[in-house]
């Protein structure tokens, strides 16, 4: 048992002992007092000969008093009387009348002393003091002192080279990124050969990329390869409500790093502390700006931090302060992008090293079907697959487990127990069939992997999942137009077959509109508006502190023309998509009927519908 635990235990014992003493003191003042026992009851006991002795205590200031009665067959009791002198006269008269031998004793009640008056208050005050001391001690027990003493200490966690077993071999799908960081590892291992040539070791490396792409894993791998200590902290750990605390924590962090140099400091989500200064509404946040100023000084100020490399990760590099992005602070920016198909396959191999796979599980096919997945998404996919196999009490993962996990991760858990009216099932079947036919017939957006009318956990009544043939670096104008047509296919199928339309196509319409607007204002794909980007004034994600005061550099006529162009694109795509579905209406009916029968069909079964008679070939 350590000393802090002993002190806390002793304090608790003292505290509870004082509480018990206070309760005993209060109880002692009212011992054996029965508010229902009166002088009438006393007279009855006296007449029956049950009273052995009577002791009267008169108050010093008023004629009231207390009577302690010792009885034969019942417990002793105490009651209050209004007038002691009258009670004594009545008692003497009764004792003569009934010739009782009951003893009588009369005494004054002494005034309570000063200590007796103050004792309850002193006990209460002492109890409060002990509670405060115990609370403060428990808050600071983990760090060897009070919480206030360590308030300005760094919260960074130090991982030694013995504890960090992560290497570049644990990082897959990021070949170019690892090549950039291998130079940093060589800097840390052999700094002398660079200094001989007058080269300066990079002070900071900023990892930029979407969430889940492996930025933190890369930083740990650099530390593991270089065999140096690794300090990790989140950007939000610097910021507190008290001004100056964040700056103090930055100083303490770099002081610890200097004592353990060479080392790596990794700041995750640095945008929480390094946002552009002067952008806060109403004057900014002084604490955050002071913290950033201290970080700027530590990274490249008058003091020299030899052997310390600062690595940071963010997915919002656009809101960082320019001062921290300049060379000399973050010298390098490494873009950590989502993996391509080969990278996804390599990542899947790492995440399945300890997972037994069935013969029907093809990692290459899984990599193709997971376009856009980051490393964290792939790890989650295989983990869910393993959970599905364990639920079925199987010792290995089969393809069905992966398919279920893919639907759960990408679309949402299927809700087979949900009761859907037959009319809605029919609408959903034609809706998804419309999407699927356009996916199949339009070159560059398919083929179809799965079509289903099973409701999902994200509120969708069904889904159509494509199978991209490859990862496109960029989209062409024709590809975007095909995506818009596919998005409109569900609503068009409803209009063609049903007497009414539903709200089920709301998300499809939103996606189609966003794509068409991006063609006009962002990609310069409108002949009428030409190669002009209107996004900065109208479409770009706004950083409130920076952009709230900016004027909208867009005229009313131009805005009206943009809306007109967007509508033209949507209308043309709608007409072309409807023409395709009308030419293949027999496939539309067969696909809907097959979905109503089986609820879900795969690629092979869906493509077989086009081989049946009655289908008009599509050019």
N, C-alpha and C positions, 0 to 999 in steps of 0.2 A: 504494500500500500504506500503510494507516494505521499510526500508532505502536503501537497495541495488537497488531496483527498482526505487526509487526516484532519486538516484544518476545517474543511467543510463539514465533516462528520461531527467534530467536537462542537462547532457552531450550531449545527442543527440540534444536538442533544441539549445544549444550554438553552436554546430558544424554546424547545418544547417543555423543558423543566420550568422555565419562567411562566409559560402559559398555564401549566398545571398549578403552580403556586398561586397565580392570580385567581384561577378558578376556585382554589381551595379557600382563599381569603374571602372571596365574595360569598361562597357557600357557607363559610363559618359565621358570617354576620346574620345569616337567615336560617341557621340550623334548627330543625324541629319546629319551625314556625308553620302553623296550620291556620290559614285564613278563615276556615269554616268553624274553628273551635272558638266559642264565645264564653262570656261570663255565665250565661245560663247553663251551658254544658259543664262548666266548672262547678257550679252550685250543685248540680245533679250528682257529679262524682263525689263531691264533698259530703252530701247527705248519705250516699251509699257507702261511705267509709273507704273509698278507693284512693283518697289522697293521703300520701305519707308526709310530704312536706311542701311548703310553699315559700318561694324566694321572690321578693318583689324588688325590682330595680327601677328607681325613679330617675327620669331625665333631669338634668340640672337646669334647663332653661324653661321647660314647660311642665305642667302637672301630669303629663302622660308618662307611661312607663311600660315595662314588660314583666310578665309573670312566668316563672319557671316552675312547673308542677311535676313532682315525682309521684307516680301512681303505682298501685300494687299489680293489677292484672293487665295493664296496658302500658305502651311505651311512654316515656317522658315526653312532655309537650310544652311549648311556649306560645303565649298569646299576648296580644297588646291590650292595654286598658287606657281609657280616656282620662281618668282622675284617680291618682294613687290613694289620696286621703279617703275618698268615699269608698273605694274598694276595701281599704283596711277596716273602716267602721263596719261595713257589711260582713266582712270575714269574722271579726270579733263577735258580732251579734250571733252569727250562725254557729260559731264554735261554742258559745255559752248555751245556746238553745239546744244543741244536739250533744253537748258534752264531748266534744271531739278533742283528741290529743294530737292533732296535726300541728307540727311545728311551723313557725312563721318567722321569716327573716326579712329585714328591711335594709336596703343599702342604696346609696346614690350611684348613679351611672356617671363614671368619670368622663370628662370631655376628651374626645379623641386627640391624641397628640399630633404634632406636626408631621412626624414620620408616617403615622397611620393615615393621615390625610393625603400625603404625597406619594405613598407607596404604589397605589395603582397607576398613577401617571408615570412614575419612574420606570415601573416594569414595562409599560407600553412603549415609552421612548426607547428603552434599551432593546426591546424586541425589534423595533423598526430599524435601529442601527445595525443589529446583527443580520437582519434580512438583507439590508443593502450591502453589507460586507460579504455575505455569502454569495449573493448574486454577482457582485463584481469579481470575486475570486473565481467563481465557476466560469465566467466569461473569459477570463484571462488564463485559466489553468492550462489550456493546450499550448500556450506560447510562453509560459513561465512568468507571466506578469499580468497586470491589469489590461483590460481592453483599450483603455484610453492611452496607455503607455505605448502600445504597438499600433495605434491607429494609422500612423504614417508609414508603417513598414510595408515593404513590397509583398504582394500576395503570390508572387511567381513561384511555381513549383520546379525544383531543380531535379533533373533526371541525369544521373551519372552515366558514364560510359558502360559501367557494369550492368545497369538496369535497362539501358536502351539497346535492344537486340535488333532493331529495325535497320535494314540495309536496302540498297537499291534493288536487290533481288526480290524484295517484297512489294516493289512498285512495278506495276505492269501497265502497258498502254500509254506511257508517257516517255517515249524514247528521246525526242528532242529536248524535252524539259530536263530529263536526267543528264543529258550531255551538257547542258548549260550549267547545271549544278555540280557536275563532276569537277569543274575548274575550281569551284569554291572549296571542295574537299581537298584538292591539291594545295590550295592556298593555306588551309589550316594545317596540313601535314608537313608541307615544305615551304614555309614562308621565305626562307633565306634566298632561294634561287630567284624569286621575283623581286626581292629588295635589292639584290645585286644589280639588276637591270634598271633600277629606279621605278619599278612598277608599284603602284599603290594597291593594297588589298581592298577589295570592295567593302564598304562599310555597311551597306544595306541591300537586301534583295527583296523585292516586292512580288509576291505570288498573286496573280490576278486571274480569276476564273469563276465560273458558276459554282454554286454550292455542290458539294459531294464529289468534286473532280479529283481530290487527293492532295490538296495544298498542304494540309497539316501532315499528312503521311510523308510527303516529299521533304518537309523540314526535318522530321524525325529521322528520315533516311540519311540526310546530309550529316546530322550529328552522329548517327550510328556508324557511318562510313569513316568519318574523320576521327572517331574515338575521342570526342570532347564532350564536356558537360553541356546540357541542354536546358535552358530556362524557358518555361512556357507560361504564358499568361494571356488572359483575354483583355481586349481593349476596354471593356466595361469595368474591369477590376480597378482601373485607375480613377474613375470618376466617382466622386462622392458629393454630398450636399454641402460639405464644409470646404470653403475655398482654401487651397494650399495643400490639401491632403494628397491629391493626385500628383502634384509636382514632387512632393516628398517621397511618394512611392516610386516615382521614376528615378530620383536620385539614389534611393536605396537599392533599386534593381540593378542599376549600372555599377554601384559600389560592390554589390555581391558578384557581378560578372567580372569586374576587374580582379577580384581576389581569386577567381577560378579561371582566368584567361589561360590559353585560348578557349573560347566557348561560343555558343550560339544563343542568342535571345530570340525567341519566337513569340510574336504578338498576333494572336488570332483576332479577326474582325477589328482591324486597326481603325476602321472608319468610325467606330464608337468614340474615339478620342482624338483622331487626327482630321476631323472635318474642317472644311474651309473656314477660316476665321472671319468674324464680322458678318456672319450670315444668320445669326439668331434673331428672331423677331423681338423687338424691344431692346436691342443692345447686345444680344449674345449671351453666352454662358461663361462667366468669368472663370469658373473652376475648370471647365474643359479647355479654355484657351490658355490658362496658366499651365495646365498639364502638357498641352501641345508645345508651348514655348520651352518648357524644361526638356522635353524630348528632343526638340530641335537642337538645343544647346549640347545635350549629351551626345547626340549622333555626330555633330560636326560643329564644335565650339572651340574654345581656347584649349580645353583639356584634350589629351590624346588618348583614345581608347584602343590601344594596340591589342590585336588578337581577339577583338569582339566583333562578331558579325551579327547584325540585326536582320532577322527575317520576319516578314509580316504577310498576312493573307487578307484579302478583301474581295468582294464581288461588286463593290461600288467605288471603283477608282475615280469616277467622275466627280465625286464630292470631296475628295481629299484636298488638303491645303497644298498649293503649289510649292511652298517652301520645303515641304518634306519629300517632294517628288524630285527635287533637283539632284544632279550628280554631286556626290560628296555626302549625301544622306542615303537615299535609295538609288544606288548607282545602276542597278539592273532591275528590269521588270520582266518577269518570266510569266508568259501567258499559259495558264494551265487549262486547256480546252477539253471538251468532251472527247472520249476516245473514238477512233474509227472502228470499222468492223474487225480488223485484225487486232486492234488494241482491246476491244471488248472480249474477243476470244481469249487473249492472254490473261485478262483480268478474271474471266470465268475459270480458267485453269488454276489460278491461285486460290480462288474462293471455293474450289471443289477438291482441293488437295486432301482434305480430311473428310470428304463426303463420298460414300460409295454410290456409284452411278450405275444404272441399268444399261443394258446394251442398246436400248432404243433412245437414249439421251444423246443428242448430237450437239456439242457445244458450238460448232460452226453455224448450225441452223439457229440456235438461240442467239448467237451474236448478230446474225442477220435480222432477226425479228425484234431486236432491242435497239434500233436506231434512236439516237438521242439520249440513251441511258448513260448516266455517269457511273463512276466506280462504286459509289455508295448504293446506287439503284441496283446494280448487278449483284452486289453482296446481299442486299435485302431480298432480291429475287431468289437466289439460291438458298437463303436461309428459310424463306417461306416454303420453298420446295421441300426442304428437309423436314419442316414441321408437318407438311401434308403427309409425307411418307411415315412419319412417326405416328400420326393420328390413325393411319390404317395398319399400324403394327407391322410395317415392312422394314427390312434391314437395308434397303437401298432405295435410291430415288429413281422413279421412272418418268417417262415423258408426260404422262397425265398429271403428275405432281407439278412439273414445271409449267404446264399449260394453265393449271388452276392458279398457281402463284402469279403468272404473268397477267392474268385477268384481274386478280386481286390487287396487284401493285399498280398496274397501268390504268385500269378502269374502275375497279371497286369490286367488293365481294358480291357474288351473285346471290340474289334473294329469291330462291326457288319457292320459299314458303309464302311469298306475297301473293295474295289473291288478286288477279287482274281480270276484269270483265272481258268476255270474248270479243266484244266490239273493239276494245282498246288493243287487245292482242293482234287483231286483224289489221288495225291501222299501223301498229308498230312493225308488223311483218312486211307490209308494202313500203313503209318508210325505209327500213333497213335494206330491203331488196333494191330500192331506187339507188341508194348509196353504193351498194355492192356492184350493180351492173355498170355504173359509171367508173368505179375503180377498175373494173376488169377491162372495159373497152377503151378507156382513155390511156394512151401510151404515156408512161412515166410516172403514174401515181399508184399503180397496183404492183403485184396482183393481190387478190383477197386472201387473207389467212383464215379468218373465222367470221361468220355472221351469226348473230344470236338475237333472240327476243326475250331473253331472261333479264328481268330488272336487276340493276346493280346498286351497290351501296351509295353511289354518288348521285342517285336520283334519276339516272337514265333508264328508259323503258327497254332499251336494247342497245346493241353496238355492232359496228362493222370494223374489223381490224385488218389493215393492209399489211403486206409483207414487202417492204422496200427491197429492191434488188441491190442497191448500193447506197453509200453515204454521199450526198451531194454537198460540195463545198459552197455552192451558191445556187439560187433558183433562177430559172429563165422566165421570161415573160409568158411563154406558152405553158410552163409548169404551174405558174401562179394562176393562170386562167383555168387550167384543168382542176386545180384545187377548189376554185370557186364553183365550178360546175358540179363537182362531187358534193360540196357542201349543200348545194341547192337541190340535189337529187331526191332527198327525202320529202321535202315539201312538194316537189313536182309530182312524185308518185302519189301522194295523198290527194292532190287536186285531180289527177287523172282517174283515180279509181273510186274515191269516196265522194259523197255529196257535200262534204264540209271539210274544213282544214282545222288543225289543232295547234296548240302551243308547243308541241314537241320539237319544232324546228327552230326555236328561238336561238339556241346556241349556234346552230348551223348558220343562221342569218347573220349573227354577230361576227362569226369567223369570216364569212364571205365579205361582209362590209369592211372589216378591218384590212383584209387582203387587198381589196380594190382601192381603198383609201391610201394604203401604203404604196401601191403602184403609182398613184398620182402625186402624192406630196413628198415621198421619200426616194423612190427609185427612178423618177423621171421617165416613166413609161407612158405618159400621155402626150399625144401629138399636139393637142391644143395648148397645153401648158408648157411643154418643152422641158429642157434639162435644167429645171430650177427646183431646188429643195425648199419646200415650205414647212418642213417638219419642225424646225427650231422655234417657229412662232405658234405652232398649233398642235403638234402631235408628240413631241419629245417628252419623256418622263420629267416632270418638273421637280427641281430641288427648291423647296419653298423659300428657304432663306436666301437663295441666290437669284431666283427668277420671279419672285412675287411682284417686284417693282418694275419689271421690264414691260415695255409697251408691246402690243401685238402688232408686228410688222406685216400686216396682211390686210389688203383692202377689201371692202365689201363685195366688189365685183369679182375679185379673184376668189374669195371664199365661195361665192355663188357658183362660179365656174368649176371649182373643185367639186362641189356637191353634184353639179350636173354631170361631170365626168365620171364620178363614182357610180351614179345611177345608170349611166350609159353602159358601163362595163358590166354591172350586175344584170341589166336587162338583156344584153347580148349573150352573156353566159347562160342565163335562164332559157332563152329561146333555143340555143344550141343543145343544152342538156335535155330539154323537153323533146326535141326532135329525136335524139338518140333513144330515149325511153319509149317513145311512141313506136319507133321502128322495132323495138325489142319487147313489146308489151306481153308477148306470150311467155318470154323468159321471166318477166316481172310477175306474172300470175303463178307460174310454176315455182319460182323461188319463194313467194309468199306462202303458197300452200305447203311447201316442204318445211318452212320455218314453223308454221302452225302445227305441223305434225311432229317434228323433232325438236323444236325450240332452238337448236344450234346445229349448224352444218359447217364442215371444214372446206378447205380449198378444193380438194379433189371432187367432192360431191357438188360443190357450187359450180365448178367449171363444166361438170358433166351435163348441166342443164342446158348449155349452149349447143351440145351435140344432138339434142333431141330434135325431131322434126318440128317444123313450124317456126323456126327462128330465122329472121332475116339477117344475113351476114353484115357485119358492120365494118366499113372501110377504116 
